[in-house]
Amino acid sequence: MPGQVERTFQIADVRAAFPSLELRDAGTPRIYLDNPAGTQVPRAVADAMMRSLLETNANLGGSFSTSRLAGGVVAEGYRAAADFVGAPDEDEIVVGPSMTALTFAISRSLAHSIDPGDEIVVTAMDHDGNVAPWLAVAQERGAVVRWVAFDRETWRIEPAALKESLSRKTRIVALNYASNLTGSVNDVRALCELVREAGALSYVDAVQYAPHGAIDVAAIGCDFLACSAYKFFGPHVAVVWGRAALLKSLHPYKVRPQSDAPPAKFEMGTPQIELFAGLTAAVDYLASLAPAQDARRARLRAAFATTSAWEERLAERLIAGLRRLKGVEIVGVTDYPGLPHRVPTVSFTHACVRPSQVAAELARRGVFVWSGHNFALETVRRLGIDEEEGVVRIGAAHYNTIDEIDAALEALEGVLSA
Ligand SMILES: Cc1ncc(COP(=O)(O)O)c(C=O)c1O
């Protein structure tokens, strides 16, 4: 008998939207569990990008049709991104090549307001894309860096721990929504409230949360939030939302003819117009998983309610299977398989077999996973895990099936017992 999730979530329809899920390597089906490093794209995203390249390919600002159409593609991309993160206004959306590149750009423009002795808070749970830019600012400006540790039981940043790191001198707090290594999810709303009370700015890395749950920057109460479309079924392009007044007040490096208004002043050179088309199509794809009668924001919320319930089933199965394997130690929450505690990204080490060997052997069996520190450098350091080897990371997306999880576990059992 199908359960509630199976009744509301049509996995066969979802999978049919993604051509790459059908591909095989020398007859072996591909099982994509490398999703935290990048998801597959639905045909609609590839089609939209192709259409943009073939039909609306021009630079912006001209009076001829392709230029006007390209302007429309870009404008629609900002609107889609604003809906995706719940932004009050699409002028608050900055688009760029990657979360890392955008974060360096924003951090560099915030650096002007940092004085020697000011404090910048980073966490031991973050990907280096939300650490290194702030360490660089601190070094350049003579600011003090305060590290917040994650709790070893809840695997997240507890408000009390953050509070201890805040002072009157705190200017910026960089934290993540979900860890790309442990999969744990922070209560960003509570954390950002503390940051606000301390009179500092919050910069939230939502890259790993974005494929799994609806984002609402207004409800979170952050000052900046970053995500990358290639992690949520779109192309390789990233988005930063920033409070309008803040974006207006910053002075990024830019060419002189470029407008001084946001978002243009943060975006160097000609925009990647076809990527804007893909960004819109990715957001529309996600919205299409909910009934069509509502506005896009409401549909995104409804869609994520459904996909996250499905992903929770996948994570539950995966965690239960891993726990049965001798020598496996899961690095993260095991008791709660879903939101708001964790996303379906599950990392582990093994008592005898190296993560790189596990990943390579699984790849030979058609199971795609990552090993290593996955750029969550401080996380593996704090856990005393070998920095180069790191962990094996298995990350599900809503298009994965229970059968795929079972096949991955069976392959893993074979690798570990060989
Ligand atoms: C949590 C997190 N933050 C930041 C990044 C960097 O994103 P980008 O590749 O867009 O720079 C990643 C990439 O894996 C990530 O997982």
The ligand as an ORCA input file, in Angstrom:
! r2SCAN-3c Opt
* xyz 0 1
  C      27.644     24.799      1.760
  C      28.351     25.281      0.535
  N      28.708     26.561      0.450
  C      29.349     27.059     -0.608
  C      29.666     26.260     -1.666
  C      30.375     26.864     -2.834
  O      29.463     27.078     -3.862
  P      29.992     27.548     -5.294
  O      30.506     26.324     -5.971
  O      28.774     28.102     -5.963
  O      31.039     28.547     -5.078
  C      29.338     24.906     -1.636
  C      29.724     24.026     -2.742
  O      29.767     22.830     -2.621
  C      28.670     24.407     -0.502
  O      28.333     23.121     -0.417
*
